[in-house]
Amino acid sequence: MDPSFEPVAAGQAQELARWLASDRWTFFVRETLTEDEALARVQTLFGPHRELWWIVASGSRVGVIELYDLADPTALFAIRLKSESRRRGFGTAALRWLTQHLFTRGAGLVRIEGQTREDNVAMRGLFRKCGYVHEATYRRGWPTAGGDRLCSVGYAVLREDWERGTTTPVAWTEE
C-alpha cells in the first residue's frame, strides 16, 4: 500500500500535537511528549522555509515529515512514523517522496541531509537504500532521555547523484 502525502496546515497544530503526544519516539532526543510540550514544539515548525507533511495510508495518518532550511543549499528533514506503522515500507516511500519533492521544487538545492542515532539500524539502512551516503559521525553528539550520549550519524544525497541514480562516496582523508 503506497502512502500519500498531505500538507499539514497551521490550523492543524493542535491535532498534530495530539498525534505526537500519542506515541513513543524511540530514536528522537525526546522519546515522549505531553500534548502541551508537543504543541510548543509544533508551533516552531510552521514558518518560512519549512514544510510539514502528513504520511497517510488507508485514510490514517501513519507519519509526519518535517522539512527545514528550504531556502538554503542544503535542506534538512525528519520523518516520524507511528509505532504500528514502522517496518511496513512507509519510511522508504517517505524518504523517496521527500527527496523527489525537494529536488524538483527548485534549482537552488544542492543536497538533502538527515541525521539519526547510531543505534537506529533501520533508518541507517533506509538512508543507504534510498541513495544517501554516510558523511559524518558526531561522537557522543546525540543526548538520550537517560542522560547517555550516542553518536549522531549524518547522511546526505547530492542533487547530481539523485538525477543520475548514482552515489558518490565521500573521499575520506586524514589530516
PALONU-385217 format. One record per atom (N, C-alpha, C, O): x, y, z. Coordinates in nm, 3 decimals, m for minus. Example, Ala and Ser with C-alpha at 12.3 -4.5 7.8 and 13.67 -1.06 7.14 Angstrom:
% PALONU-385217
(node (1.319, m0.569, 0.780)),
(node (1.230, m0.450, 0.780)),
(node (1.320, m0.330, 0.780)),
(node (1.424, m0.332, 0.846)),
(node (1.285, m0.225, 0.708)),
(node (1.367, m0.106, 0.714)),
(node (1.290, 0.003, 0.787)),
(node (1.341, 0.114, 0.804)),
***
This chain:
% PALONU-385217
(node (0.084, m0.117, 0.000)),
(node (0.000, 0.000, 0.000)),
(node (0.089, 0.124, 0.000)),
(node (0.168, 0.145, 0.092)),
(node (0.076, 0.205, m0.103)),
(node (0.154, 0.327, m0.115)),
(node (0.088, 0.439, m0.038)),
(node (m0.032, 0.462, m0.053)),
(node (0.164, 0.509, 0.045)),
(node (0.104, 0.621, 0.118)),
(node (0.091, 0.744, 0.028)),
(node (0.153, 0.753, m0.078)),
(node (0.009, 0.838, 0.073)),
(node (0.001, 0.969, 0.009)),
(node (0.057, 1.070, 0.108)),
(node (0.078, 1.040, 0.225)),
(node (0.080, 1.189, 0.058)),
(node (0.142, 1.294, 0.139)),
(node (0.056, 1.418, 0.130)),
(node (0.027, 1.467, 0.020)),
(node (0.014, 1.469, 0.246)),
(node (m0.075, 1.583, 0.253)),
(node (m0.012, 1.691, 0.340)),
(node (0.039, 1.660, 0.448)),
(node (m0.014, 1.817, 0.296)),
(node (0.044, 1.922, 0.379)),
(node (m0.028, 1.936, 0.513)),
(node (m0.150, 1.921, 0.520)),
(node (0.047, 1.963, 0.616)),
(node (m0.010, 1.993, 0.747)),
(node (m0.035, 2.144, 0.750)),
(node (0.058, 2.223, 0.735)),
(node (m0.158, 2.183, 0.769)),
(node (m0.194, 2.325, 0.773)),
(node (m0.169, 2.381, 0.913)),
(node (m0.177, 2.308, 1.012)),
(node (m0.139, 2.510, 0.922)),
(node (m0.116, 2.574, 1.051)),
(node (m0.235, 2.555, 1.144)),
(node (m0.218, 2.547, 1.266)),
(node (m0.355, 2.548, 1.089)),
(node (m0.474, 2.526, 1.169)),
(node (m0.483, 2.386, 1.229)),
(node (m0.572, 2.359, 1.309)),
(node (m0.392, 2.297, 1.191)),
(node (m0.389, 2.160, 1.244)),
(node (m0.285, 2.144, 1.354)),
(node (m0.251, 2.031, 1.389)),
(node (m0.234, 2.254, 1.409)),
(node (m0.129, 2.246, 1.510)),
(node (m0.171, 2.164, 1.631)),
(node (m0.094, 2.080, 1.678)),
(node (m0.291, 2.185, 1.682)),
(node (m0.338, 2.111, 1.799)),
(node (m0.353, 1.962, 1.765)),
(node (m0.319, 1.876, 1.845)),
(node (m0.403, 1.933, 1.646)),
(node (m0.420, 1.796, 1.601)),
(node (m0.284, 1.726, 1.589)),
(node (m0.270, 1.610, 1.629)),
(node (m0.186, 1.796, 1.533)),
(node (m0.051, 1.739, 1.521)),
(node (0.010, 1.718, 1.660)),
(node (0.075, 1.616, 1.684)),
(node (m0.011, 1.812, 1.751)),
(node (0.042, 1.797, 1.887)),
(node (m0.019, 1.674, 1.955)),
(node (0.053, 1.599, 2.021)),
(node (m0.148, 1.653, 1.939)),
(node (m0.216, 1.535, 1.995)),
(node (m0.156, 1.407, 1.936)),
(node (m0.131, 1.309, 2.006)),
(node (m0.132, 1.412, 1.804)),
(node (m0.075, 1.297, 1.733)),
(node (0.064, 1.265, 1.787)),
(node (0.096, 1.149, 1.813)),
(node (0.148, 1.369, 1.804)),
(node (0.285, 1.350, 1.855)),
(node (0.285, 1.297, 1.998)),
(node (0.369, 1.215, 2.034)),
(node (0.190, 1.344, 2.079)),
(node (0.185, 1.302, 2.219)),
(node (0.130, 1.161, 2.236)),
(node (0.135, 1.105, 2.346)),
(node (0.077, 1.104, 2.130)),
(node (0.011, 0.974, 2.140)),
(node (0.103, 0.854, 2.119)),
(node (0.056, 0.740, 2.121)),
(node (0.232, 0.877, 2.101)),
(node (0.322, 0.765, 2.073)),
(node (0.458, 0.791, 2.136)),
(node (0.486, 0.899, 2.188)),
(node (0.542, 0.690, 2.131)),
(node (0.681, 0.699, 2.180)),
(node (0.771, 0.711, 2.057)),
(node (0.754, 0.638, 1.960)),
(node (0.867, 0.802, 2.063)),
(node (0.957, 0.830, 1.951)),
(node (1.098, 0.787, 1.993)),
(node (1.183, 0.871, 2.026)),
(node (1.121, 0.658, 1.990)),
(node (1.241, 0.595, 2.046)),
(node (1.371, 0.659, 1.999)),
(node (1.462, 0.675, 2.079)),
(node (1.382, 0.695, 1.873)),
(node (1.510, 0.741, 1.820)),
(node (1.519, 0.893, 1.809)),
(node (1.604, 0.945, 1.736)),
(node (1.433, 0.965, 1.879)),
(node (1.441, 1.111, 1.884)),
(node (1.493, 1.151, 2.021)),
(node (1.488, 1.073, 2.116)),
(node (1.544, 1.274, 2.033)),
(node (1.601, 1.321, 2.159)),
(node (1.496, 1.311, 2.269)),
(node (1.526, 1.264, 2.379)),
(node (1.374, 1.355, 2.242)),
(node (1.262, 1.343, 2.337)),
(node (1.176, 1.225, 2.294)),
(node (1.107, 1.233, 2.192)),
(node (1.178, 1.117, 2.371)),
(node (1.103, 0.997, 2.335)),
(node (0.953, 1.013, 2.353)),
(node (0.874, 0.960, 2.274)),
(node (0.913, 1.087, 2.454)),
(node (0.771, 1.110, 2.479)),
(node (0.749, 1.259, 2.498)),
(node (0.836, 1.331, 2.546)),
(node (0.630, 1.303, 2.461)),
(node (0.592, 1.443, 2.476)),
(node (0.451, 1.450, 2.533)),
(node (0.364, 1.372, 2.494)),
(node (0.429, 1.543, 2.625)),
(node (0.293, 1.571, 2.664)),
(node (0.230, 1.651, 2.550)),
(node (0.301, 1.700, 2.463)),
(node (0.099, 1.663, 2.551)),
(node (0.035, 1.740, 2.446)),
(node (0.080, 1.886, 2.449)),
(node (0.096, 1.947, 2.343)),
(node (0.099, 1.943, 2.568)),
(node (0.146, 2.082, 2.578)),
(node (0.289, 2.097, 2.525)),
(node (0.319, 2.193, 2.455)),
(node (0.376, 2.002, 2.559)),
(node (0.513, 2.005, 2.507)),
(node (0.512, 1.991, 2.355)),
(node (0.585, 2.060, 2.285)),
(node (0.430, 1.901, 2.306)),
(node (0.421, 1.880, 2.161)),
(node (0.367, 2.005, 2.092)),
(node (0.416, 2.042, 1.985)),
(node (0.268, 2.072, 2.152)),
(node (0.213, 2.193, 2.091)),
(node (0.318, 2.303, 2.086)),
(node (0.326, 2.374, 1.986)),
(node (0.398, 2.319, 2.191)),
(node (0.505, 2.420, 2.191)),
(node (0.604, 2.390, 2.079)),
(node (0.651, 2.481, 2.010)),
(node (0.637, 2.262, 2.061)),
(node (0.730, 2.223, 1.954)),
(node (0.667, 2.247, 1.817)),
(node (0.732, 2.302, 1.728)),
(node (0.542, 2.206, 1.800)),
(node (0.474, 2.219, 1.671)),
(node (0.468, 2.366, 1.629)),
(node (0.485, 2.396, 1.511)),
(node (0.444, 2.454, 1.721)),
(node (0.432, 2.596, 1.686)),
(node (0.562, 2.653, 1.629)),
(node (0.559, 2.755, 1.560)),
(node (0.676, 2.589, 1.657)),
(node (0.803, 2.634, 1.598)),
(node (0.824, 2.577, 1.458)),
(node (0.915, 2.620, 1.387)),
(node (0.742, 2.480, 1.418)),
(node (0.762, 2.412, 1.290)),
(node (0.696, 2.481, 1.172)),
(node (0.726, 2.450, 1.057)),
(node (0.606, 2.575, 1.200)),
(node (0.540, 2.650, 1.093)),
(node (0.617, 2.779, 1.070)),
(node (0.654, 2.847, 1.166)),
(node (0.641, 2.812, 0.947)),
(node (0.709, 2.936, 0.917)),
(node (0.777, 2.930, 0.784)),
(node (0.769, 2.830, 0.712)),
(node (0.846, 3.039, 0.751)),
(node (0.914, 3.041, 0.621)),
(node (1.024, 2.935, 0.614)),
(node (1.090, 2.905, 0.713)),
(node (1.041, 2.881, 0.497)),
(node (1.148, 2.784, 0.469)),
(node (1.131, 2.653, 0.543)),
(node (1.229, 2.582, 0.570)),
(node (1.005, 2.619, 0.577)),
(node (0.972, 2.493, 0.644)),
(node (0.844, 2.438, 0.584)),
(node (0.758, 2.513, 0.538)),
(node (0.833, 2.306, 0.583)),
(node (0.710, 2.240, 0.540)),
(node (0.685, 2.122, 0.631)),
(node (0.779, 2.058, 0.680)),
(node (0.559, 2.093, 0.653)),
(node (0.517, 1.975, 0.728)),
(node (0.419, 1.896, 0.642)),
(node (0.331, 1.954, 0.578)),
(node (0.436, 1.764, 0.640)),
(node (0.352, 1.677, 0.557)),
(node (0.306, 1.558, 0.639)),
(node (0.386, 1.495, 0.708)),
(node (0.177, 1.526, 0.631)),
(node (0.125, 1.402, 0.685)),
(node (0.159, 1.289, 0.588)),
(node (0.157, 1.308, 0.466)),
(node (0.191, 1.173, 0.641)),
(node (0.202, 1.050, 0.564)),
(node (0.073, 0.974, 0.591)),
(node (0.044, 0.938, 0.705)),
(node (m0.006, 0.951, 0.486)),
(node (m0.140, 0.895, 0.502)),
(node (m0.149, 0.761, 0.428)),
(node (m0.107, 0.751, 0.312)),
(node (m0.203, 0.660, 0.496)),
(node (m0.224, 0.529, 0.434)),
(node (m0.360, 0.476, 0.479)),
(node (m0.391, 0.476, 0.598)),
(node (m0.437, 0.433, 0.384)),
(node (m0.571, 0.380, 0.412)),
(node (m0.654, 0.475, 0.499)),
(node (m0.727, 0.431, 0.588)),
(node (m0.640, 0.605, 0.472)),
(node (m0.717, 0.705, 0.544)),
(node (m0.665, 0.741, 0.682)),
(node (m0.725, 0.824, 0.750)),
(node (m0.555, 0.680, 0.726)),
(node (m0.498, 0.707, 0.859)),
(node (m0.365, 0.781, 0.846)),
(node (m0.289, 0.759, 0.752)),
(node (m0.341, 0.868, 0.939)),
(node (m0.212, 0.940, 0.945)),
(node (m0.110, 0.851, 1.015)),
(node (m0.112, 0.835, 1.137)),
(node (m0.022, 0.795, 0.935)),
(node (0.076, 0.699, 0.987)),
(node (0.210, 0.764, 1.019)),
(node (0.294, 0.703, 1.084)),
(node (0.230, 0.886, 0.972)),
(node (0.357, 0.953, 0.995)),
(node (0.350, 1.100, 0.961)),
(node (0.249, 1.151, 0.913)),
(node (0.461, 1.166, 0.987)),
(node (0.475, 1.308, 0.954)),
(node (0.618, 1.334, 0.908)),
(node (0.713, 1.274, 0.959)),
(node (0.632, 1.423, 0.811)),
(node (0.763, 1.464, 0.760)),
(node (0.781, 1.611, 0.792)),
(node (0.693, 1.692, 0.765)),
(node (0.896, 1.646, 0.849)),
(node (0.931, 1.784, 0.876)),
(node (1.046, 1.822, 0.782)),
(node (1.149, 1.754, 0.780)),
(node (1.030, 1.929, 0.706)),
(node (1.134, 1.976, 0.614)),
(node (1.181, 2.114, 0.662)),
(node (1.099, 2.200, 0.693)),
(node (1.312, 2.134, 0.668)),
(node (1.371, 2.256, 0.723)),
(node (1.469, 2.319, 0.625)),
(node (1.515, 2.255, 0.531)),
(node (1.500, 2.445, 0.651)),
(node (1.608, 2.517, 0.579)),
(node (1.589, 2.510, 0.427)),
(node (1.684, 2.487, 0.353)),
(node (1.467, 2.530, 0.382)),
(node (1.435, 2.513, 0.240)),
(node (1.484, 2.626, 0.152)),
(node (1.473, 2.617, 0.030)),
(node (1.539, 2.732, 0.211)),
(node (1.598, 2.839, 0.131)),
(node (1.750, 2.824, 0.121)),
(node (1.815, 2.899, 0.049)),
(node (1.804, 2.727, 0.191)),
(node (1.948, 2.703, 0.191)),
(node (1.986, 2.603, 0.081)),
(node (1.898, 2.536, 0.028)),
(node (2.114, 2.593, 0.047)),
(node (2.157, 2.491, m0.050)),
(node (2.144, 2.348, 0.003)),
(node (2.141, 2.253, m0.075)),
(node (2.136, 2.333, 0.137)),
(node (2.116, 2.203, 0.199)),
(node (1.988, 2.205, 0.280)),
(node (1.974, 2.283, 0.374)),
(node (1.893, 2.120, 0.244)),
(node (1.768, 2.106, 0.320)),
(node (1.785, 1.993, 0.421)),
(node (1.860, 1.898, 0.398)),
(node (1.715, 2.005, 0.531)),
(node (1.718, 1.904, 0.637)),
(node (1.578, 1.848, 0.655)),
(node (1.480, 1.910, 0.614)),
(node (1.568, 1.731, 0.717)),
(node (1.437, 1.671, 0.737)),
(node (1.435, 1.579, 0.858)),
(node (1.539, 1.539, 0.909)),
(node (1.314, 1.547, 0.901)),
(node (1.290, 1.443, 1.000)),
(node (1.165, 1.368, 0.956)),
(node (1.070, 1.428, 0.904)),
(node (1.165, 1.238, 0.977)),
(node (1.049, 1.154, 0.948)),
(node (1.011, 1.084, 1.078)),
(node (1.095, 1.026, 1.146)),
(node (0.882, 1.091, 1.112)),
(node (0.831, 1.018, 1.228)),
(node (0.720, 0.925, 1.178)),
(node (0.630, 0.967, 1.106)),
(node (0.729, 0.799, 1.217)),
(node (0.625, 0.701, 1.186)),
(node (0.568, 0.647, 1.316)),
(node (0.642, 0.620, 1.411)),
(node (0.436, 0.632, 1.320)),
(node (0.371, 0.572, 1.436)),
(node (0.429, 0.432, 1.458)),
(node (0.468, 0.366, 1.363)),
(node (0.435, 0.389, 1.582)),
(node (0.494, 0.259, 1.616)),
(node (0.436, 0.145, 1.533)),
(node (0.511, 0.062, 1.481)),
(node (0.304, 0.142, 1.519)),
(node (0.241, 0.032, 1.446)),
(node (0.261, 0.041, 1.295)),
(node (0.227, m0.052, 1.222)),
(node (0.317, 0.153, 1.248)),
(node (0.337, 0.172, 1.104)),
(node (0.482, 0.153, 1.061)),
(node (0.514, 0.166, 0.943)),
(node (0.568, 0.122, 1.155)),
(node (0.709, 0.102, 1.122)),
(node (0.731, m0.034, 1.059)),
(node (0.656, m0.128, 1.084)),
(node (0.834, m0.044, 0.977)),
(node (0.873, m0.169, 0.909)),
(node (0.765, m0.217, 0.813)),
(node (0.746, m0.338, 0.795)),
(node (0.693, m0.123, 0.752)),
(node (0.588, m0.158, 0.657)),
(node (0.610, m0.088, 0.522)),
(node (0.522, m0.089, 0.437)),
(node (0.729, m0.028, 0.503)),
(node (0.761, 0.037, 0.376)),
(node (0.729, 0.185, 0.371)),
(node (0.761, 0.251, 0.273)),
(node (0.666, 0.240, 0.476)),
(node (0.630, 0.381, 0.475)),
(node (0.753, 0.472, 0.483)),
(node (0.754, 0.580, 0.425)),
(node (0.856, 0.428, 0.555)),
(node (0.979, 0.508, 0.564)),
(node (1.047, 0.520, 0.428)),
(node (1.092, 0.628, 0.390)),
(node (1.055, 0.410, 0.355)),
(node (1.114, 0.411, 0.221)),
(node (1.034, 0.504, 0.130)),
(node (1.092, 0.587, 0.060)),
(node (0.903, 0.489, 0.131)),
(node (0.818, 0.575, 0.047)),
(node (0.834, 0.721, 0.086)),
(node (0.840, 0.808, m0.001)),
(node (0.840, 0.750, 0.216)),
(node (0.852, 0.888, 0.262)),
(node (0.986, 0.950, 0.222)),
(node (0.990, 1.064, 0.176)),
(node (1.095, 0.875, 0.239)),
(node (1.226, 0.930, 0.205)),
(node (1.239, 0.951, 0.054)),
(node (1.294, 1.052, 0.010)),
(node (1.190, 0.857, m0.023)),
(node (1.194, 0.875, m0.169)),
(node (1.106, 0.992, m0.212)),
(node (1.145, 1.071, m0.298)),
(node (0.988, 1.003, m0.152)),
(node (0.898, 1.113, m0.187)),
(node (0.959, 1.248, m0.152)),
(node (0.960, 1.339, m0.235)),
(node (1.011, 1.263, m0.029)),
(node (1.065, 1.393, 0.011)),
(node (1.187, 1.431, m0.072)),
(node (1.207, 1.549, m0.101)),
(node (1.267, 1.333, m0.110)),
(node (1.385, 1.360, m0.194)),
(node (1.340, 1.414, m0.329)),
(node (1.392, 1.516, m0.376)),
(node (1.247, 1.348, m0.392)),
(node (1.195, 1.396, m0.520)),
(node (1.126, 1.532, m0.505)),
(node (1.146, 1.622, m0.586)),
(node (1.044, 1.546, m0.402)),
(node (0.972, 1.670, m0.377)),
(node (1.070, 1.787, m0.366)),
(node (1.050, 1.892, m0.427)),
(node (1.174, 1.769, m0.288)),
(node (1.269, 1.880, m0.265)),
(node (1.353, 1.910, m0.389)),
(node (1.373, 2.027, m0.422)),
(node (1.401, 1.808, m0.457)),
(node (1.486, 1.835, m0.574)),
(node (1.407, 1.886, m0.694)),
(node (1.466, 1.946, m0.783)),
(node (1.279, 1.864, m0.698)),
(node (1.201, 1.912, m0.813)),
(node (1.132, 2.045, m0.786)),
(node (1.068, 2.099, m0.876)),
(node (1.143, 2.099, m0.666)),
(node (1.074, 2.225, m0.635)),
(node (1.157, 2.349, m0.669)),
(node (1.102, 2.459, m0.674)),
(node (1.287, 2.333, m0.692)),
(node (1.369, 2.448, m0.724)),
(node (1.512, 2.407, m0.751)),
(node (1.558, 2.303, m0.704)),
(node (1.581, 2.490, m0.828)),
(node (1.716, 2.455, m0.872)),
(node (1.824, 2.487, m0.770)),
(node (1.937, 2.440, m0.784)),
(node (1.794, 2.566, m0.667)),
(node (1.897, 2.609, m0.573)),
(node (1.941, 2.505, m0.473)),
(node (2.043, 2.523, m0.407)),
(node (1.867, 2.396, m0.461)),
(node (1.901, 2.294, m0.363)),
(node (2.012, 2.204, m0.416)),
(node (1.999, 2.145, m0.523)),
(node (2.120, 2.195, m0.342)),
(node (2.237, 2.116, m0.381)),
(node (2.234, 1.977, m0.319)),
(node (2.277, 1.879, m0.380)),
(node (2.183, 1.969, m0.195)),
(node (2.188, 1.843, m0.121)),
(node (2.078, 1.839, m0.016)),
(node (2.026, 1.943, 0.025)),
(node (2.045, 1.719, 0.027)),
(node (1.949, 1.696, 0.135)),
(node (2.020, 1.613, 0.240)),
(node (2.088, 1.515, 0.209)),
(node (2.004, 1.653, 0.364)),
(node (2.076, 1.588, 0.473)),
(node (1.982, 1.545, 0.584)),
(node (1.885, 1.614, 0.615)),
(node (2.011, 1.430, 0.643)),
(node (1.937, 1.382, 0.759)),
(node (2.032, 1.318, 0.857)),
(node (2.142, 1.274, 0.821)),
(node (1.990, 1.313, 0.983)),
(node (2.072, 1.251, 1.086)),
(node (1.988, 1.155, 1.168)),
(node (1.866, 1.169, 1.177)),
(node (2.054, 1.058, 1.226)),
(node (1.990, 0.965, 1.317)),
(node (2.091, 0.920, 1.421)),
(node (2.209, 0.952, 1.413)),
(node (2.041, 0.845, 1.518)),
(node (2.130, 0.789, 1.620)),
(node (2.203, 0.667, 1.563)),
(node (2.155, 0.601, 1.471)),
(node (2.319, 0.640, 1.621)),
(node (2.398, 0.525, 1.576)),
(node (2.324, 0.393, 1.590)),
(node (2.350, 0.301, 1.513)),
(node (2.233, 0.382, 1.685)),
(node (2.163, 0.256, 1.708)),
(node (2.033, 0.244, 1.626)),
(node (1.964, 0.143, 1.639)),
(node (2.000, 0.341, 1.545)),
(node (1.881, 0.333, 1.461)),
(node (1.919, 0.262, 1.331)),
(node (1.932, 0.323, 1.225)),
(node (1.936, 0.133, 1.342)),
(node (1.983, 0.050, 1.231)),
(node (1.886, 0.055, 1.113)),
(node (1.930, 0.058, 0.998)),
(node (1.757, 0.056, 1.141)),
(node (1.658, 0.060, 1.033)),
(node (1.670, 0.189, 0.952)),
(node (1.668, 0.185, 0.829)),
(node (1.684, 0.303, 1.018)),
(node (1.695, 0.430, 0.945)),
(node (1.827, 0.438, 0.870)),
(node (1.831, 0.490, 0.759)),
(node (1.932, 0.388, 0.927)),
(node (2.062, 0.390, 0.858)),
(node (2.055, 0.306, 0.731)),
(node (2.110, 0.346, 0.628)),
(node (1.989, 0.191, 0.736)),
(node (1.969, 0.109, 0.617)),
(node (1.881, 0.178, 0.515)),
(node (1.904, 0.169, 0.395)),
(node (1.779, 0.248, 0.563)),
(node (1.689, 0.322, 0.475)),
(node (1.764, 0.432, 0.401)),
(node (1.744, 0.450, 0.281)),
(node (1.850, 0.505, 0.470)),
(node (1.931, 0.607, 0.403)),
(node (2.007, 0.545, 0.286)),
(node (2.002, 0.595, 0.174)),
(node (2.078, 0.435, 0.313)),
(node (2.158, 0.371, 0.208)),
(node (2.070, 0.321, 0.094)),
(node (2.104, 0.340, m0.023)),
(node (1.959, 0.259, 0.128)),
(node (1.867, 0.206, 0.027)),
(node (1.818, 0.316, m0.067)),
(node (1.793, 0.291, m0.185)),
(node (1.804, 0.438, m0.016)),
(node (1.749, 0.550, m0.095)),
(node (1.858, 0.639, m0.155)),
(node (1.829, 0.750, m0.199)),
(node (1.983, 0.591, m0.156)),
(node (2.090, 0.664, m0.223)),
(node (2.161, 0.769, m0.140)),
(node (2.240, 0.847, m0.194)),
(node (2.135, 0.773, m0.011)),
(node (2.204, 0.867, 0.078)),
(node (2.337, 0.806, 0.121)),
(node (2.348, 0.684, 0.135)),
(node (2.436, 0.890, 0.141)),
(node (2.572, 0.845, 0.173)),
(node (2.607, 0.891, 0.315)),
(node (2.580, 1.005, 0.353)),
(node (2.668, 0.802, 0.391)),
(node (2.717, 0.834, 0.525)),
(node (2.829, 0.937, 0.511)),
(node (2.933, 0.910, 0.450)),
(node (2.808, 1.054, 0.568)),
(node (2.906, 1.162, 0.557)),
(node (2.972, 1.199, 0.689)),
(node (3.083, 1.251, 0.690)),
(node (2.905, 1.172, 0.800)),
(node (2.958, 1.221, 0.927)),
(node (2.914, 1.133, 1.043)),
(node (2.804, 1.077, 1.043)),
(node (3.001, 1.124, 1.141)),
(node (2.968, 1.064, 1.269)),
(node (3.013, 1.162, 1.376)),
(node (3.132, 1.195, 1.386)),
(node (2.917, 1.209, 1.455)),
(node (2.946, 1.302, 1.563)),
(node (2.945, 1.223, 1.693)),
(node (2.840, 1.188, 1.747)),
(node (3.065, 1.194, 1.741)),
(node (3.078, 1.109, 1.859)),
(node (3.013, 1.174, 1.980)),
(node (3.036, 1.290, 2.011)),
(node (2.929, 1.093, 2.048)),
(node (2.855, 1.137, 2.167)),
(node (2.777, 1.266, 2.140)),
(node (2.765, 1.352, 2.227)),
(node (2.725, 1.279, 2.018)),
(node (2.655, 1.400, 1.977)),
(node (2.504, 1.396, 1.993)),
(node (2.438, 1.496, 1.965)),
(node (2.448, 1.284, 2.038)),
(node (2.303, 1.270, 2.047)),
(node (2.263, 1.240, 2.191)),
(node (2.283, 1.128, 2.237)),
(node (2.208, 1.337, 2.262)),
(node (2.166, 1.311, 2.400)),
(node (2.045, 1.218, 2.404)),
(node (1.960, 1.222, 2.315)),
(node (2.038, 1.135, 2.506)),
(node (1.923, 1.045, 2.523)),
(node (1.850, 1.079, 2.652)),
(node (1.902, 1.151, 2.737)),
(node (1.730, 1.028, 2.666)),
(node (1.647, 1.055, 2.783)),
(node (1.715, 1.010, 2.912)),
(node (1.696, 1.072, 3.017)),
(node (1.793, 0.903, 2.905)),
(node (1.860, 0.852, 3.024)),
(node (1.987, 0.926, 3.061)),
(node (2.051, 0.892, 3.161)),
(node (2.025, 1.027, 2.984)),
(node (2.145, 1.104, 3.013)),
(node (2.268, 1.058, 2.938)),
(node (2.369, 1.129, 2.933)),
(node (2.261, 0.939, 2.877)),
(node (2.373, 0.892, 2.796)),
(node (2.380, 0.974, 2.668)),
(node (2.286, 1.046, 2.633)),
(node (2.490, 0.963, 2.600)),
(node (2.505, 1.028, 2.470)),
(node (2.553, 0.923, 2.370)),
(node (2.647, 0.848, 2.396)),
(node (2.486, 0.920, 2.256)),
(node (2.522, 0.828, 2.149)),
(node (2.580, 0.907, 2.032)),
(node (2.575, 1.030, 2.031)),
(node (2.636, 0.836, 1.936)),
(node (2.684, 0.902, 1.816)),
(node (2.565, 0.947, 1.732)),
(node (2.465, 0.876, 1.721)),
(node (2.578, 1.064, 1.674)),
(node (2.482, 1.113, 1.575)),
(node (2.545, 1.087, 1.439)),
(node (2.661, 1.123, 1.416)),
(node (2.469, 1.024, 1.350)),
(node (2.523, 0.983, 1.221)),
(node (2.452, 1.060, 1.111)),
(node (2.329, 1.057, 1.103)),
(node (2.529, 1.128, 1.025)),
(node (2.471, 1.211, 0.919)),
(node (2.485, 1.147, 0.782)),
(node (2.590, 1.091, 0.748)),
(node (2.377, 1.156, 0.705)),
(node (2.371, 1.105, 0.568)),
(node (2.321, 1.216, 0.478)),
(node (2.246, 1.303, 0.522)),
(node (2.361, 1.213, 0.351)),
(node (2.312, 1.313, 0.256)),
(node (2.308, 1.254, 0.116)),
(node (2.377, 1.156, 0.085)),
(node (2.226, 1.317, 0.033)),
(node (2.221, 1.284, m0.110)),
(node (2.248, 1.414, m0.186)),
(node (2.195, 1.519, m0.151)),
(node (2.329, 1.404, m0.289)),
(node (2.358, 1.519, m0.376)),
(node (2.258, 1.521, m0.491)),
(node (2.215, 1.416, m0.539)),
(node (2.224, 1.641, m0.534)),
(node (2.130, 1.654, m0.646)),
(node (2.178, 1.576, m0.768)),
(node (2.100, 1.504, m0.831)),
(node (2.307, 1.590, m0.803)),
(node (2.355, 1.524, m0.925)),
(node (2.350, 1.372, m0.912)),
(node (2.325, 1.302, m1.011)),
(node (2.374, 1.320, m0.792)),
(node (2.362, 1.175, m0.771)),
(node (2.217, 1.132, m0.786)),
(node (2.189, 1.030, m0.850)),
(node (2.124, 1.207, m0.729)),
(node (1.982, 1.174, m0.741)),
(node (1.938, 1.177, m0.887)),
(node (1.865, 1.088, m0.932)),
(node (1.982, 1.278, m0.961)),
(node (1.944, 1.290, m1.102)),
(node (1.999, 1.174, m1.185)),
(node (1.931, 1.127, m1.277)),
(node (2.120, 1.127, m1.155)),
(node (2.184, 1.020, m1.232)),
(node (2.154, 0.880, m1.178)),
(node (2.181, 0.781, m1.245)),
(node (2.098, 0.874, m1.058)),
(node (2.076, 0.744, m0.996)),
(node (2.205, 0.679, m0.949)),
(node (2.218, 0.556, m0.950)),
(node (2.301, 0.761, m0.907)),
(node (2.430, 0.712, m0.861)),
(node (2.455, 0.757, m0.718)),
(node (2.376, 0.832, m0.661)),
(node (2.565, 0.712, m0.661)),
(node (2.612, 0.765, m0.533)),
(node (2.760, 0.795, m0.547)),
(node (2.836, 0.716, m0.602)),
(node (2.798, 0.909, m0.496)),
(node (2.938, 0.949, m0.494)),
(node (2.990, 0.928, m0.353)),
(node (2.944, 0.995, m0.260)),
(node (3.084, 0.836, m0.335)),
(node (3.134, 0.813, m0.200)),
(node (3.213, 0.934, m0.149)),
(node (3.267, 1.014, m0.226)),
(node (3.218, 0.945, m0.018)),
(node (3.297, 1.051, 0.044)),
(node (3.444, 1.017, 0.028)),
(node (3.486, 0.904, 0.053)),
(node (3.523, 1.114, m0.013)),
(node (3.668, 1.094, m0.026)),
(node (3.731, 1.123, 0.109)),
(node (3.780, 1.233, 0.134)),
(node (3.728, 1.022, 0.197)),
(node (3.781, 1.040, 0.332)),
(node (3.931, 1.060, 0.326)),
(node (4.003, 0.982, 0.263)),
(node (3.978, 1.162, 0.390)),
(node (4.122, 1.188, 0.400)),
(node (4.156, 1.218, 0.545)),
(node (4.073, 1.273, 0.619)),
(node (4.271, 1.184, 0.584)),
(node (4.318, 1.213, 0.721)),
(node (4.408, 1.335, 0.717)),
(node (4.480, 1.358, 0.620)),
(node (4.404, 1.411, 0.822)),
(node (4.489, 1.530, 0.829)),
(node (4.633, 1.492, 0.848)),
(node (4.720, 1.578, 0.857)),
***
